[in-house]
Amino acid sequence: MRWSQVTHAGRVRPSNEDFVSVCPDLGFFAVADGMGGHQAGEVASRQALQTLERFLRTYLSGCADAGVVLAEGVQEANRVVYQMSLNYPGCRGMGTTLSAVLIRDRRLYLAHVGDSRIYLLQKGRIAQLTEDHSAVQDLVRNGGLTEDQARQHPYRHVLTRALGVEPLVEVDTARLALQPQDLILLCTDGLSGLLDEEELSRIVYAFDRPDQAVSALVEQALARGGTDNISVVLVAVS
């Protein structure tokens, strides 16, 4: 595998509440977009991914089903963030999105909460593997909005599901077989909210190296205004 990642505060937000985790030895890659005042969002995203990484390092070895361990690790991350929100006044009400993959023996296992995204780019095509847990996405699903309208909607950041806001969280999971030359793109909505699928695909396929592609993606999001924190991970399957 080859991979690259970048996280950027953008042009508007005073701080970066995104967090990225890249552990190629585990085949683990993830992004999280925190929410909460007084930098609590930054705490939530960091704690969620650090907890998940520790859980995987403890329980993944020798386990027959990596997907089950990943989902259980997300629940543990939820528990840790939720307890912190109860125990520390400065963390009250914090939460985070979390989108993560494990890549093992050319199989991909994913776990997802919130509106960060995971895409599969395969043979020149792009497919979104996750569904946004947001009020606007519910309207799109029911035919009330188009994708373009959703991208501009004033309530596009309102989540219907997030990690750390309740004792338990519903986690979307999936697994699929990978092929050589497949690309996995994980990103927060600072990227996907400004670039559509066609643009993401065109930029990624314009470069031979993941680091060049992620840099170009962030540059394009900044050129569109950089209205949110931007985090991107791109993994190329050998």
Buried (B, 14 or more C-beta within 10 A) or exposed (E): BBBBBBBBBBBEBEEBBBBBBBBEEBBBBBBBBBBBEEBBBBBBBBBBBBBBBBBBBEBBEEEEEBBEBBBBBBBBBBBBBBBBBEEEEEBBEBBBBBBBBBBBEEBBBBBBBBBBBBBBBBEEEBEBBBEBBBBBBBBBEEEEBEEEEBBEBEEBBEBEBBBBBEEEBEBBEBBEEBEEEBBBBBBBBBBBBBBBBEBBBBBBBEBEEBBBBBBBBBBBBBEBEBBBBBBBBBBBBE
